Amino acid sequence: MWKVYGLISFVFLLSHTSVGQAFNPAIQSNEQSGLSAAQCDQFITRALQKADLLYQRQQYQSTYQTYVQALETARSCPAPRHQLPVLISFAKFLKSRGNKTAALAYLKQHLQITTALKSHSDSIVNYYRQADIYTAFGDFPRSLELLLKAQALAEKPPVSSLLVEIMSDLGLLYSLVGDYEEAFNYQKRALKILKPGEISKGSALILARIGENYLVNNRFREAIPYFKQALHQTQRLKLDTFAATVMGNLARAYVNLGDYKQTFYYGIPIVKKFKQVNNQGFLTWTYVTLARAYLNTQRPDSALVLALPAYRSGVLLGSKENARDAAGVLADIYAHQKDYLRAFQFQKAYTSYKDSLNNELTSRRVAYLEYNQKLLQKQSQIAQLEEEKVLNNRVVSQQRLVVLMLLIGLGAGAFLVRSLTQANHKLKYSNQLLAIQKAEIDEQAGQLKARNGEIDAQRKQLQNTVTELQKTQNQLVLKEKMASLGELATGIAHEIQNPLNFVNNFAIVSTTLVSEIKNHLNETTDSKPRQAADSLTVNLDRIIHHGQRAESIIKGMLQHSHLGTGDRQPVDINALASDYLQQSYKSVCQKNKQLNNVRLHLDLQPVPEKVVAVPQDLSRVFVNLYNNAFYTLGEKLLQAADDYQPGIWVSSTYVNNRVIIRVKDNGMGIPANIVHKIFQPFFTTKPTGHGAGLGLSLSYDIITKGYGGQLIVDTQWGKFTEFSISIPV
């Protein structure tokens, strides 16, 4: 999901403030200040203007002191209402400085005063500001609850100016949690509240947000008219930065439609504007859009000039959306330039950021679904209570009717017998009516009970759906990433493998020809041609050796991109670890007889549950770890004393629903200055021809990204290396 700029911009800066002593503003009054109400109003107005000016100058400490002094003076004023504008402005400032706790504490004081004064509009503003803070800090369910409270107050009686802002923010909030249909509903309702033809900042904001909703849903042509209306209004109102943001959204819509002329028309002019106001976030976003347009118009060099600083800025600012989009453009640029190694690196960065953002969106959606479930339960409880209240009122009415009839009968002395008879008949009729109504009540109670049962079943089904959604989301993300890496690796193999085959084949043929030439030269007495032929043979052998090593690197990359493509099934991980240890031992002993002395130590504890996995994935991990262990033991045998006993220890434990496998050797260990690099692709400490540097990288991706586990190394140079695999069951 794209992040849409210009709607909501949060600045989180380090700040430490305290709320102060406990205070009950609803009951406090101070008669010692000597200030009149008019003097208080004048002083507070000037203080707030001063604080705003200091904030614009980025003098934050002075701004804070000004608010503290203004609040002290407001508390000494004759009426508590003088504190309201100071508390609301102070809370807004603290929120901008990242101090959520203090901001909410001052808003709580503000709400106490508004409740005591029964100030309808101030209560609406309070809920709206609290919601803004919770949105800024990612608590979307709490923000939604507060905005719905503010909406209910603003509708009875209607407060149009506040209702427009509340509905606009509700639309934005639903968009952030992925409920775009509800977002459209609120934003268009807000648009209808405005006067026909109204040109205002609020109107432009709503138009821009509707356009952005269409943009997020890839409905680019529908987004453009709303953006153009918003641009017209912001230009009329001379809101230059806002207008530049809308132009950026227009450029993004056109680049996705393939209209690059319009992309450049709207995108290029706003670069200068964002540089002037030093807004790195918007500038990075614009660079990515223009870079995509340059690449698609066959100008990759111009695209690279913009995409590289955009990626660095996204990483530096912590903007995952910008870093993801820039990495995607860079991967396409380098693939276009046939620089597949860099394309591969940026494709991995792209998928990593995409995974993280998808996980965040899933978390927001889950929280939103849970809140909706709770809201549904509350509504059901309220409806049940209201129905019970209606039924109780009916019973009371019937009882009053019976009493009234009895009183009338007692008052009519002359018609005592007749009245009693009639009353008796009426009483029987009332009892029958009550019995019928009681049966109806019992039936309705049964229906309510059944409805509650249905709600509980729906809640359980919803919880199961959310769990399955999270699992499916993780599997789809992994498959999509692997598909992208597989496509890239296939491109590399296609581009490199064919010429590499020619190099290897012709080198072998040339070796045969040189051998024949040497046979003929043996009949001559001149040694120089024979020496040249020998040198040529050596060179050809080197070409063949390095060509075969390049082939192994390509095969490693292909293997690296195809992990997790098989079917998952329950796997006995202890048996897998033991079997592949024996196979690796037999294989290396055939190549290096010295390794026959290696002692294998197995300590595999029973695992109550099998791991659901692709067996080929885990076998690759074990083979890579075992081969590395045998290699380092062989290296140490060449240097160690005669009493050195090489060994490999493999153990397993089951703790907190996780299987932990440890593979330890007493070989050379890993130097401390390179241990942090060992999981990087193509990094190896082995000499040329002994490894491509993909084994540990492949193993790390299988365990961490394929199965949500951990792969950790513990080592000491010259003594040992131990790898720990932790996989959830």
HUURDA-V203341 format. One record per backbone hydrogen bond with DSSP energy under -0.5 kcal/mol. NH is the residue of the N-H (numbers start at 1). CO is the residue of the C=O. Records with the same first field share a line. If there is no record, write none. Layout:
# HUURDA-V203341
NH=CO / CO
This chain:
# HUURDA-V203341
4=2
5=3
7=4
10=8
12=10
13=11
25=23
27=24
28=24
30=77
40=36
41=37
42=38
43=39
44=40
45=41
46=42
47=43
48=44
49=45
50=46
51=47
52=48
53=49
54=50
55=51
56=52
57=53
58=55
59=54
60=58
63=59
64=60
65=61
66=62
67=63
68=64
69=65
70=66
71=67
72=68
73=69
74=70
75=71
76=72 / 73
77=74
82=79
83=80
84=81
85=81
86=82
87=83
88=84
89=85
90=86
91=87
92=88
93=89
94=90
95=91
96=92
97=93
98=95
99=94
100=98
103=99
104=100
105=101
106=102
107=103
108=104
109=105
110=106
111=107
112=108
113=109
114=110
115=111
116=112
117=113
118=114
119=114
120=118
123=119
124=120
125=121
126=122
127=123
128=124
129=125
130=126
131=127
132=128
133=129
134=130
135=131
136=132
137=133
138=135
139=134
140=138
143=139
144=140
145=141
146=142
147=143
148=144
149=145
150=146
151=147
152=148
153=149
154=150
155=151
156=152 / 153
158=155
159=154
163=159
164=160
165=161
166=162
167=163
168=164
169=165
170=166
171=167
172=168
173=169
174=170
175=171
176=172
177=173
178=175
179=174
180=178
183=179
184=180
185=181
186=182
187=183
188=184
189=185
190=186
191=187
192=188
193=189
194=190
198=195
200=198
204=200
205=201
206=202
207=203
208=204
209=205
210=206
211=207
212=208
213=209
214=210
215=211
216=212
217=213
218=215
219=214
220=218
223=219
224=220
225=221
226=222
227=223
228=224
229=225
230=226
231=227
232=228
233=229
234=230
235=231
236=232
237=233
238=235
239=234
240=238
243=239
244=240
245=241
246=242
247=243
248=244
249=245
250=246
251=247
252=248
253=249
254=250
255=251
256=252
257=253
258=254
259=254
260=258
263=259
264=260
265=261
266=262
267=263
268=264
270=266
271=267 / 268
272=268
273=269
274=270
275=271
276=272
277=273
278=275
279=274
280=278
283=279
284=280
285=281
286=282
287=283
288=284
289=285
290=286
291=287
292=288
293=289
294=290
295=291
296=292
297=293 / 294
298=295
299=294
303=299
304=300
305=301
306=302
307=303
308=304
309=305
310=306
311=307
312=308
313=309
314=310
315=311
316=312
317=313
318=314 / 315
319=314
320=318
323=319
324=320
325=321
326=322
327=323
328=324
329=325
330=326
331=327
332=328
333=329
334=330
335=331
336=332
337=333
338=335
339=334
340=338
343=339
344=340
345=341
346=342
347=343
348=344
349=345
350=346
351=347
352=348
353=349
354=350
355=351
356=352
357=353
358=354
359=355
360=356
361=357
362=358
363=359
364=360
365=361
366=362
367=363
368=364
369=365
370=366
371=367
372=368
373=369
374=370
375=371
376=372
377=373
378=374
379=375
380=376
381=377
382=378
383=379
384=380
385=381
386=382
387=383
388=384
389=385
390=386
391=387
392=388
393=389
394=390
395=391
396=392
397=393
398=394
399=395
400=396
401=397
402=398
403=399
404=400
405=401
406=402
407=403
408=404
409=405
410=406
411=407
412=408
413=411
416=413
419=415
420=416
421=417
422=418
423=419
424=420
425=421
426=422
427=423
428=424
429=425
430=426
431=427
432=428
433=429
434=430
435=431
436=432
437=433
438=434
439=435
440=436
441=437
442=438
443=439
444=440
445=441
446=442
447=443
448=444
449=445
450=446
451=447
452=448
453=449
454=450
455=451
456=452
457=453
458=454
459=455
460=456
461=457
462=458
463=459
464=460
465=461
466=462
467=463
468=464
469=465
470=466
471=467
472=468
473=469
474=470
475=471
476=472
477=473
478=474
479=475
480=476
481=477
482=478
483=479
484=480
485=481
486=482
487=483
488=484
489=485
490=486
491=487
492=488
493=489
494=490
495=491
496=492
497=493
498=494
500=496
501=497
502=498
503=499
504=500
505=501
506=502
507=503
508=504
509=505
510=506
511=507
512=508
513=509
514=510
515=511
516=512
517=513
518=514
519=515
520=516
521=517
522=518
523=520
524=521
530=526
531=527
532=528
533=529
534=530
535=531
536=532
537=533
538=534
539=535
540=536
541=537
542=538
543=539
544=540
545=541
546=542
547=543
548=544
549=545
550=546
551=547
552=548
553=549
554=550
555=551
556=552
557=553
558=554
559=555
560=556
561=557
562=558 / 559
563=560
565=562
569=613
571=611
573=571
576=572
577=573
578=574
579=575
580=576
581=577
582=578
583=579
584=580
585=581
586=582
587=583
588=584
589=585
590=586
591=587
592=588
595=592
596=593
597=594
598=595
599=646
601=599 / 648
602=600
603=650
605=603 / 652
608=606
611=571
613=569 / 611
615=613
617=614
618=614
619=615
620=616
621=617
622=618
623=619
624=620
625=621
626=622
627=623
628=624
629=625
630=626
631=627
632=628
633=629
634=630
635=631
636=632
637=633
638=634
639=636
640=636
644=641
646=644
648=599
649=664
650=601
651=662
652=603
653=660
655=658
658=655
659=727
660=653
661=659 / 725
662=651
663=723
664=649
665=721
666=647
674=671
675=671
677=674
678=674 / 675
680=677
682=693
683=680 / 693
684=682
690=687
698=694
699=695
700=696
701=697
702=698
703=699
704=700
705=701
706=701 / 702
707=702 / 703
708=704
709=703
710=726
712=724
714=722
716=720
718=668
719=716
720=716
721=665
722=714
723=663
724=712
725=661
726=710 / 724
727=659
728=707
729=657
